[in-house]
Amino acid sequence: MHIFSLRPLARIVGRHRTLALIAVCLLAGEVGLGTAASPQSAKSSARRTPIVRAVENCRDAVVNIHGQKTLGAGEDPSAPGAEAPRRVNGMGTGVVIDPRGYILTNFHVVDGVQKIEVTLADGSHFIAQETSTDPAVDLAIIKINARQKLPVIAIGTSSDLMVGETVIAVGNALGYENTVTNGIISALHRSVQVSDTQGYDDLIQTNADINPGNSGGPLLNIDGEMIGLNVAVRAGAQGIGFAIPIDRAMHTAAQLLSVERLDGGWHGIVPQDAPAPAGGMVVESVDKESPAAQAGLKAGDVITAVGSQDVARPLDFERILLGHKPGDEFPLAVRRDEQSIKISIVLAAQPQRAAPEADRAWDVLGLRLAPMATGQFKQYQSRYRGGLSITEVRPDSPAAKQGLHRGDVLVGMHIWETISLDNVNYILNRPDFGDLEPVKFYILRGSETLYGHFTVSMQKKVNHE
């Protein structure tokens, strides 16, 4: 600040007003008298709130999804009140979870869509391919072939959420791309039945405006981390939306992107749902005679890195292995009893025994069954110890005649539980299986436990237990 220039200025004022005015203006610029802050400085301070920064950080990792689907195509058009098939426009949102173009969204966003159109934040358009789905949890992975690596959404945790904390929803609301709304977490652990075939448990409830088209988009915390995946709007309500907690969504995403599911590799590691408190993927169990077991990996070990790449959660581990083939070797950094050890694991081909078991259920019952992780099953809060997710039902099969459909969870048959495909195979291969008919079964559908009987000659609807 040039204070010494004030005294000469006083002598000038009386004789040269114009020069004085110029001098005052120049001086004001020097000392800051009467000047407004520059637009850039204002924009970078008070206006760039935490919400603005959170949106800026995630924007490029959020995509908009469009497509057409046929409604009413699966119904008998001759049935009374049946709706004629019609084409409708669908929309939704997705988040990039791998720079190679893998995108996480809701299953119902892409279900039945023949051509999935994806628009990135920069306006570029792609046609996506459906890669892997889990209808029971309403999650799907799609993939686009971008020329460059894509920015990935920052992933937080839903283990420490607080009712009342600020959250932000980003998505393709009502077709308006890249819409941002904010609010708070209104409640946790909500159960919502949105239709006869789809129910959700353990959801985050928020008053951030979530509209049709927001499904599959991120719910962010104030730090810009995704803590939920927007999934549902309560019909007829205002200011009530729901999101799948991110820890559960990421656990399912890891299964959907697993090298075992997509590439036919086998490591034999069953991870826990949530990351370790100090970071890393906690090993819940190890399959017998698997590559992980042969390498000496044990339950309770924490995998912190694969080679030079850090592992914070199961999704990281599966993303690193994705695209590799049996025979490829991976050095693991493992934390065991507070000590760091090195283990090398060689990816193997999947055992051939799983396919006949799955085919047996399809041939006899008309069911495609998929194992469920412990954490995934816990959302049902059931007295059963576990179950198998029904991913497909063959038309006119015993299962179809009983009213079973995709998304149900088979938890028992006759007197036996059905936690694994081995359980089902055991029941179907029993010498006395024919004597057991009709075979009573138990399923979970949303928050309800239902039962029925598998027979070929009788057609009964599922009854409420």
SEZAVEX-516809 format. One record per residue (C-alpha): residue number from 1; residue in one letter; x, y, z. Coordinates in steps of 0.1 Angstrom, whole numbers, plus 5000, padded with zeros to 4 digits. Example, Ala and Ser with C-alpha at 12.3 -4.5 7.8 and 13.67 -1.06 7.14 Angstrom:
BEGIN
     n   res      u      v      w
     1     a   5123   4955   5078
     2     s   5137   4989   5071
***
This chain:
BEGIN
     n   res      u      v      w
     1     m   5000   5000   5000
     2     h   5016   5033   4988
     3     i   5007   5057   5016
     4     f   5035   5082   5006
     5     s   5015   5090   4974
     6     l   4986   5107   4994
     7     r   5004   5140   5002
     8     p   5014   5149   4966
     9     l   4979   5141   4955
    10     a   4964   5167   4979
    11     r   4983   5195   4961
    12     i   4971   5184   4927
    13     v   4934   5184   4936
    14     g   4928   5221   4934
    15     r   4945   5227   4901
    16     h   4939   5196   4880
    17     r   4907   5179   4888
    18     t   4909   5155   4859
    19     l   4944   5143   4868
    20     a   4933   5141   4904
    21     l   4903   5119   4895
    22     i   4926   5096   4875
    23     a   4950   5095   4904
    24     v   4922   5086   4928
    25     c   4911   5058   4906
    26     l   4946   5045   4903
    27     l   4951   5048   4940
    28     a   4919   5031   4947
    29     g   4931   5002   4927
    30     e   4963   5001   4947
    31     v   4947   5003   4982
    32     g   4914   4986   4975
    33     l   4892   5016   4982
    34     g   4857   5011   4968
    35     t   4865   4982   4945
    36     a   4845   4949   4942
    37     a   4862   4915   4944
    38     s   4870   4901   4910
    39     p   4845   4875   4897
    40     q   4872   4848   4898
    41     s   4881   4855   4935
    42     a   4844   4854   4945
    43     k   4838   4823   4926
    44     s   4867   4805   4942
    45     s   4858   4814   4978
    46     a   4823   4820   4991
    47     r   4805   4807   4961
    48     r   4824   4774   4958
    49     t   4807   4757   4987
    50     p   4813   4721   4997
    51     i   4783   4711   4977
    52     v   4797   4727   4946
    53     r   4831   4710   4951
    54     a   4814   4677   4957
    55     v   4795   4679   4924
    56     e   4825   4691   4905
    57     n   4845   4661   4917
    58     c   4820   4635   4907
    59     r   4804   4651   4876
    60     d   4826   4634   4850
    61     a   4820   4599   4865
    62     v   4782   4601   4863
    63     v   4766   4590   4830
    64     n   4730   4593   4817
    65     i   4713   4562   4803
    66     h   4685   4562   4777
    67     g   4667   4534   4759
    68     q   4635   4518   4749
    69     k   4618   4488   4763
    70     t   4587   4468   4756
    71     l   4561   4466   4784
    72     g   4535   4439   4785
    73     a   4554   4415   4762
    74     g   4555   4387   4787
    75     e   4518   4385   4793
    76     d   4492   4364   4775
    77     p   4475   4390   4752
    78     s   4443   4369   4752
    79     a   4440   4370   4790
    80     p   4413   4393   4804
    81     g   4428   4427   4811
    82     a   4461   4419   4796
    83     e   4480   4449   4784
    84     a   4491   4450   4748
    85     p   4529   4452   4743
    86     r   4540   4487   4738
    87     r   4574   4505   4734
    88     v   4582   4531   4760
    89     n   4612   4554   4765
    90     g   4633   4546   4796
    91     m   4659   4566   4814
    92     g   4683   4563   4842
    93     t   4717   4571   4856
    94     g   4750   4552   4861
    95     v   4784   4557   4877
    96     v   4817   4547   4863
    97     i   4835   4522   4886
    98     d   4863   4512   4864
    99     p   4883   4534   4839
   100     r   4879   4507   4812
   101     g   4842   4517   4809
   102     y   4824   4496   4834
   103     i   4794   4513   4848
   104     l   4772   4505   4877
   105     t   4734   4511   4876
   106     n   4701   4496   4886
   107     f   4690   4464   4870
   108     h   4655   4479   4864
   109     v   4671   4507   4844
   110     v   4685   4483   4817
   111     d   4661   4454   4821
   112     g   4644   4447   4787
   113     v   4663   4476   4769
   114     q   4676   4464   4735
   115     k   4699   4493   4729
   116     i   4714   4509   4760
   117     e   4725   4545   4751
   118     v   4750   4562   4774
   119     t   4759   4599   4774
   120     l   4789   4611   4793
   121     a   4792   4645   4810
   122     d   4812   4658   4780
   123     g   4782   4650   4757
   124     s   4798   4620   4739
   125     h   4775   4591   4732
   126     f   4780   4553   4733
   127     i   4760   4521   4730
   128     a   4766   4500   4761
   129     q   4766   4462   4765
   130     e   4749   4446   4795
   131     t   4778   4427   4812
   132     s   4764   4413   4845
   133     t   4733   4416   4865
   134     d   4718   4407   4899
   135     p   4680   4412   4897
   136     a   4675   4403   4934
   137     v   4696   4433   4945
   138     d   4685   4454   4915
   139     l   4720   4461   4903
   140     a   4737   4457   4869
   141     i   4770   4463   4853
   142     i   4771   4477   4817
   143     k   4802   4485   4796
   144     i   4810   4511   4770
   145     n   4841   4511   4748
   146     a   4856   4546   4753
   147     r   4888   4556   4735
   148     q   4903   4569   4767
   149     k   4903   4559   4803
   150     l   4872   4573   4821
   151     p   4872   4591   4855
   152     v   4860   4568   4883
   153     i   4835   4579   4911
   154     a   4850   4584   4945
   155     i   4836   4557   4968
   156     g   4829   4563   5005
   157     t   4813   4540   5031
   158     s   4778   4536   5044
   159     s   4790   4521   5077
   160     d   4792   4555   5095
   161     l   4762   4574   5081
   162     m   4744   4599   5104
   163     v   4708   4609   5103
   164     g   4707   4646   5095
   165     e   4740   4648   5075
   166     t   4740   4665   5041
   167     v   4737   4644   5010
   168     i   4736   4652   4973
   169     a   4718   4634   4945
   170     v   4731   4636   4909
   171     g   4713   4620   4879
   172     n   4691   4621   4848
   173     a   4660   4633   4867
   174     l   4629   4631   4845
   175     g   4652   4632   4815
   176     y   4669   4664   4825
   177     e   4705   4653   4824
   178     n   4730   4660   4851
   179     t   4704   4673   4876
   180     v   4717   4680   4911
   181     t   4696   4681   4943
   182     n   4706   4681   4979
   183     g   4691   4674   5013
   184     i   4698   4653   5044
   185     i   4697   4616   5054
   186     s   4662   4613   5068
   187     a   4665   4578   5081
   188     l   4684   4545   5078
   189     h   4675   4508   5074
   190     r   4642   4514   5056
   191     s   4623   4486   5039
   192     v   4603   4496   5007
   193     q   4581   4475   4985
   194     v   4578   4493   4952
   195     s   4559   4466   4932
   196     d   4546   4431   4934
   197     t   4580   4418   4922
   198     q   4605   4442   4937
   199     g   4612   4451   4973
   200     y   4642   4466   4990
   201     d   4655   4463   5026
   202     d   4680   4484   5046
   203     l   4678   4515   5024
   204     i   4689   4550   5031
   205     q   4660   4574   5032
   206     t   4666   4610   5020
   207     n   4647   4642   5014
   208     a   4670   4651   4985
   209     d   4647   4652   4955
   210     i   4649   4619   4936
   211     n   4628   4615   4905
   212     p   4623   4589   4878
   213     g   4656   4589   4859
   214     n   4677   4593   4891
   215     s   4678   4555   4895
   216     g   4714   4542   4894
   217     g   4729   4576   4901
   218     p   4751   4585   4931
   219     l   4740   4597   4965
   220     l   4770   4617   4977
   221     n   4782   4629   5011
   222     i   4795   4664   5016
   223     d   4830   4652   5008
   224     g   4819   4641   4973
   225     e   4821   4604   4981
   226     m   4793   4581   4969
   227     i   4776   4566   5000
   228     g   4746   4553   4982
   229     l   4731   4544   4948
   230     n   4697   4561   4942
   231     v   4671   4534   4936
   232     a   4635   4543   4944
   233     v   4609   4570   4948
   234     r   4579   4564   4971
   235     a   4548   4567   4949
   236     g   4524   4595   4960
   237     a   4549   4609   4985
   238     q   4568   4642   4984
   239     g   4604   4646   4995
   240     i   4611   4609   5001
   241     g   4637   4590   4981
   242     f   4658   4560   4988
   243     a   4693   4547   4980
   244     i   4711   4513   4984
   245     p   4739   4517   5010
   246     i   4772   4518   4991
   247     d   4789   4491   5011
   248     r   4763   4466   5000
   249     a   4762   4479   4964
   250     m   4800   4476   4962
   251     h   4800   4441   4975
   252     t   4775   4431   4948
   253     a   4794   4450   4922
   254     a   4825   4430   4931
   255     q   4806   4398   4925
   256     l   4792   4411   4892
   257     l   4827   4421   4880
   258     s   4845   4391   4894
   259     v   4871   4373   4872
   260     e   4853   4341   4882
   261     r   4820   4354   4867
   262     l   4832   4372   4836
   263     d   4865   4354   4826
   264     g   4861   4319   4840
   265     g   4890   4323   4864
   266     w   4891   4310   4899
   267     h   4908   4323   4930
   268     g   4886   4308   4957
   269     i   4885   4339   4980
   270     v   4852   4348   4997
   271     p   4855   4384   5010
   272     q   4836   4401   5038
   273     d   4811   4427   5029
   274     a   4828   4457   5044
   275     p   4864   4469   5041
   276     a   4888   4465   5070
   277     p   4888   4494   5094
   278     a   4924   4501   5085
   279     g   4918   4495   5048
   280     g   4920   4464   5027
   281     m   4898   4434   5018
   282     v   4891   4410   5046
   283     v   4890   4373   5037
   284     e   4859   4357   5051
   285     s   4867   4322   5039
   286     v   4888   4303   5014
   287     d   4874   4276   4991
   288     k   4890   4242   4997
   289     e   4916   4232   4971
   290     s   4914   4266   4955
   291     p   4944   4287   4944
   292     a   4940   4308   4975
   293     a   4940   4278   4998
   294     q   4971   4264   4980
   295     a   4989   4297   4984
   296     g   4983   4296   5022
   297     l   4957   4324   5024
   298     k   4935   4321   5055
   299     a   4902   4335   5069
   300     g   4908   4368   5086
   301     d   4937   4378   5064
   302     v   4935   4413   5050
   303     i   4946   4418   5014
   304     t   4960   4454   5010
   305     a   4975   4453   4976
   306     v   4979   4432   4944
   307     g   5013   4439   4930
   308     s   5017   4477   4930
   309     q   4979   4484   4931
   310     d   4963   4491   4965
   311     v   4932   4472   4975
   312     a   4906   4490   4997
   313     r   4876   4468   4991
   314     p   4866   4436   4972
   315     l   4857   4456   4941
   316     d   4893   4468   4939
   317     f   4906   4432   4941
   318     e   4882   4420   4913
   319     r   4889   4449   4891
   320     i   4927   4442   4892
   321     l   4922   4406   4883
   322     l   4895   4413   4856
   323     g   4907   4404   4821
   324     h   4933   4379   4833
   325     k   4933   4343   4825
   326     p   4940   4310   4843
   327     g   4978   4307   4848
   328     d   4984   4343   4855
   329     e   5002   4349   4888
   330     f   4996   4378   4913
   331     p   5017   4388   4943
   332     l   4995   4398   4973
   333     a   5004   4420   5002
   334     v   4986   4406   5032
   335     r   4982   4418   5068
   336     r   4979   4389   5092
   337     d   4978   4394   5130
   338     e   4993   4429   5126
   339     q   5022   4415   5105
   340     s   5028   4421   5068
   341     i   5034   4390   5047
   342     k   5037   4383   5009
   343     i   5017   4356   4992
   344     s   5016   4347   4955
   345     i   4984   4333   4940
   346     v   4980   4317   4906
   347     l   4946   4321   4889
   348     a   4931   4287   4879
   349     a   4902   4276   4858
   350     q   4869   4271   4875
   351     p   4860   4236   4886
   352     q   4837   4219   4862
   353     r   4814   4205   4889
   354     a   4793   4237   4893
   355     a   4777   4235   4859
   356     p   4759   4201   4862
   357     e   4744   4212   4895
   358     a   4730   4244   4880
   359     d   4718   4224   4849
   360     r   4701   4199   4872
   361     a   4680   4226   4889
   362     w   4671   4240   4854
   363     d   4661   4206   4840
   364     v   4641   4194   4869
   365     l   4626   4226   4884
   366     g   4631   4252   4857
   367     l   4653   4274   4879
   368     r   4686   4292   4873
   369     l   4701   4296   4908
   370     a   4730   4317   4919
   371     p   4748   4317   4953
   372     m   4744   4346   4976
   373     a   4771   4361   4998
   374     t   4765   4362   5035
   375     g   4762   4399   5036
   376     q   4739   4400   5006
   377     f   4715   4375   5023
   378     k   4716   4394   5056
   379     q   4695   4422   5041
   380     y   4665   4399   5043
   381     q   4668   4397   5081
   382     s   4655   4361   5078
   383     r   4656   4333   5103
   384     y   4671   4312   5075
   385     r   4709   4308   5073
   386     g   4712   4315   5036
   387     g   4697   4309   5002
   388     l   4700   4309   4964
   389     s   4690   4338   4942
   390     i   4666   4329   4914
   391     t   4680   4345   4883
   392     e   4657   4329   4857
   393     v   4625   4308   4855
   394     r   4617   4286   4825
   395     p   4582   4291   4812
   396     d   4557   4263   4819
   397     s   4582   4247   4843
   398     p   4572   4234   4878
   399     a   4587   4267   4892
   400     a   4568   4289   4868
   401     k   4535   4271   4876
   402     q   4541   4278   4913
   403     g   4545   4315   4906
   404     l   4582   4318   4913
   405     h   4600   4346   4894
   406     r   4634   4362   4891
   407     g   4645   4379   4923
   408     d   4630   4354   4946
   409     v   4654   4336   4970
   410     l   4651   4298   4975
   411     v   4659   4290   5011
   412     g   4646   4255   5016
   413     m   4631   4223   5000
   414     h   4613   4197   5020
   415     i   4633   4194   5053
   416     w   4666   4207   5039
   417     e   4680   4242   5035
   418     t   4692   4254   5001
   419     i   4722   4276   5009
   420     s   4744   4262   4981
   421     l   4740   4245   4947
   422     d   4753   4214   4964
   423     n   4723   4214   4987
   424     v   4699   4215   4958
   425     n   4718   4189   4939
   426     y   4717   4166   4969
   427     i   4679   4169   4971
   428     l   4673   4164   4934
   429     n   4696   4134   4932
   430     r   4682   4115   4961
   431     p   4669   4081   4952
   432     d   4637   4088   4970
   433     f   4631   4122   4954
   434     g   4601   4109   4934
   435     d   4585   4097   4967
   436     l   4588   4132   4981
   437     e   4565   4148   4956
   438     p   4550   4172   4959
   439     v   4582   4188   4973
   440     k   4575   4217   4996
   441     f   4597   4247   4990
   442     y   4603   4280   5008
   443     i   4613   4314   4993
   444     l   4619   4349   5004
   445     r   4602   4377   4984
   446     g   4610   4411   4998
   447     s   4601   4410   5034
   448     e   4578   4380   5031
   449     t   4584   4342   5035
   450     l   4564   4322   5010
   451     y   4559   4285   5003
   452     g   4545   4262   4977
   453     h   4549   4227   4962
   454     f   4569   4216   4932
   455     t   4548   4191   4911
   456     v   4543   4185   4874
   457     s   4506   4177   4876
   458     m   4494   4203   4901
   459     q   4495   4240   4897
   460     k   4491   4259   4929
   461     k   4498   4295   4936
   462     v   4524   4305   4962
   463     n   4508   4308   4996
   464     h   4517   4332   5024
   465     e   4533   4316   5054
***
